[in-house]
Amino acid sequence: MPRYHDVTLPLSPDLPVWPGDPPVELARVSDMATGAAFNLTRLCASAHAGTHVDAPAHFLPGGRTIDQLDVAALIGPALVVAVPDVAVVGAADLDALDLPPRVERLLLRTGNSDRRAAGVAEADLLADFVAVTAGGARWLVARGLRLVGIDGPSIAPLDDIATPHQILLGAGVVVVEGLDLRAAAPGAYGLVCLPLKLAGADGAPARVVLVEGG
């Protein structure tokens, strides 16, 4: 029997957001507890809140929007790899993984997951997280990946937030950020990553599930 690992961060007002982004708001606008016929919740949030997918339009003028992404890139075999004990993930770190051939979807389990498992608050991770350098992004593109995901709030470091995004998105690599990989051991899985189909948007929150043994 397959095992399913939900690697999505819960989207709630308690989840910190990228500095300057609007906070997540969940408001009950119709409440059966006060006599309404049904419950109804209003959601207000950035398209990049929590676990989410970046579309090329996030960093590339005229780039494809989230509703234009190829669903085939978001579903299929994936490899979770551990990249511990590094402040940033560079080309040398990726090369040392000695990836098997034909990997198309790569999920990076970095020290972000270890810190999250140790109880480090999401707000602290926003201020100091492991990400991929521009050189690492070029390595990923050269490898021919269709999708790369990471367990931090951004694929790119704070001191160079644009370049890795531009390299990956410009090459058509789907970027998934904010994964919760604490319980995902390194290895092969099936990936199901479904961002909301927001017309014309530069990204969208996603429910991401890994399938083990399916």
N, C-alpha and C positions, 0 to 999 in steps of 0.2 A: 504494500500500500504506500502511495506517496505521502510525504510529509510536507506541510505547507508552512513557510516562515514569512510572516508579515513583517517587512522591514521598513514600514512607514511610521514616521513620527506622528503621534496624535495631534491633530490640528485643533487648538483651543486658545482661548485668551491668555492662558498661562505660558504658551510657547513664545519665547522671544523672537523677534523678527530682525531682519537686517537693519542696521542703523539708518534712520530716515524713512523706512518703509512704514506704511500704516499698520497699526496693530490688528491682530485677529479679533474680530468681534462676532460673537454668537448671541443673538437676542431672541427670546421667545416673544413673538408678536401676536400669537394666538395660543391661549393656554386653557386646557381643559380643567385645570385646577381652579380657575376663576370663572367657570361656566361656559367657556367656548365649546363649540361642537367638535373641535379638533385642535391638535397641537401644530404649530408652524414656527419654524426658526428662520431668522434672517442671518445670512452670513455675509460679512464684509472682511476682505483680506486682500493683500497683494497676490498677484498671480505667482509669486515666488516664495510664498509662505510655506514653511515646513518642508516636507519631502516633495520635490517638484522637478519638472523637466524644463530645461531652457530650450527655446526655439532660436534659430539663427537671428531672427528679428531682435532678440535681446541685445545684441552687440553689433549687428551688421545692418546698415541702412538698406532697406529693400529686401531683407532676408525673409525666408519663409516663416510663417507664423505657426503657432502650435497646432492649429487645425489642419495644416498642410503637411505635417510630418508623416512619413511612411510608417504605418502601424507595424509592418514586418520588422522594422528595426527595433521595436519596443517589446517584441515577444519572441522568445527562442532560447537556445542554449546560452548559458552565461557562466563565467568563471569568477569566483570570489578569491582574491589573493590577499595575503597579509603583507603589509609594508610597515612593520613596526619600527620604533626607535629612530625615526627620521623627522626633522622639522619641516622639510618639504620633500616632495617626491619628484626627483629629477630623472633624466634619461638613464643614468647609471643604475639607479635603484630599480627602474623598470627592466632594464636589460638583465639585471641579476636575477630576476624572477624566472628566467628561462621558460617562458610560456610555451605550452604545446602549440603545434601548428593549428591554423584555422580557427583561432579564437576570434569571435566577432563582437562579443559583449563582455566587458571587463569591469568588475566592481572592486574598488580599492578599499580594503579594510585597514585603516591606518590607526595611529595612536589616538585618533578621535574616539574610536569605539572603546578603547581601553579606558580612556578618561571618563567617557560617559558611563561605562560599567562601574567605575570607581566612585560614581556619584557626583562628578563635576557637573555643575549646572549648565544648561543650554546657553544662558547669557554669558558665561565665562568662555564657552566654546566659540561664541561669536567673536570674542575679542582675541582669541589665540587658538588657531586651528591649523591642522596639517592640510596642505593643498598641493597642487601640481604646478611645477614651474613651466615657463615657456618652452624650455628644452624638453621637459617631460611631455608636454602637449605635442611637440613636433614628433617625438618618438611614437606616441600613440597613433598619430595620423599615418606615419610611415608604416606602422604595423597593419594598417588597413582595417581598423576597428570601425564598427557601425555605431557602437554605444559605449560610453564610459560613465561609471557612477562612482560617487565618493561619499564617505560617511561624515563629511563636514558640511558646513552651510554654503560653501562655494568650492568649485573646482580650482579656483585661482586664489593665490595668496593676496593678503591685504595690500602689499606693496606693489603689486602688479595685477590688478583685478581684471584689466581688459585683455592683455595679450594672450594668455592661455585660452580664454573664451573665444577670441577672434580666430585663433589657429584652429581650434577644434570645430567650432560652428562653421567656419569658412570652408572646412573640408567635408562638411556634411556629417560630422560625428554628433550623435545625440548625447547631450549632457544631462545626467541625473544627479541632483544634489540633495543633501539632507537625508541620506539613507541611515537607517538604524540597523547596523550590522553586528550589534553586540552578541547576538545568539547565532550568528551565521558563521560556521566554521569554514575555513578555506576549502574550496573544492568546486566541483561542477554541479550546476543546478539548471532548472528551467526558469526563465525569467518572464514574468508578466508585469509590465509597467504601463499603466493606463492613465495618462494625464487627462484632465477634463478637456473637452473639445470646445474651447473658448474661441469664438470667431475673431480672427485678427489679432490675437494676443501674442505677446512675446514669450510666454511661458504659462505653466498651469500646475497647480497641485496635482499629485498623482498618488494612487494606491499602488504600492509595489509589493509583489509577492514572489518569493523563491520557492520552487518546487523541487524537493529532494526525492530521488528514487522513483520518479514518475516516468 
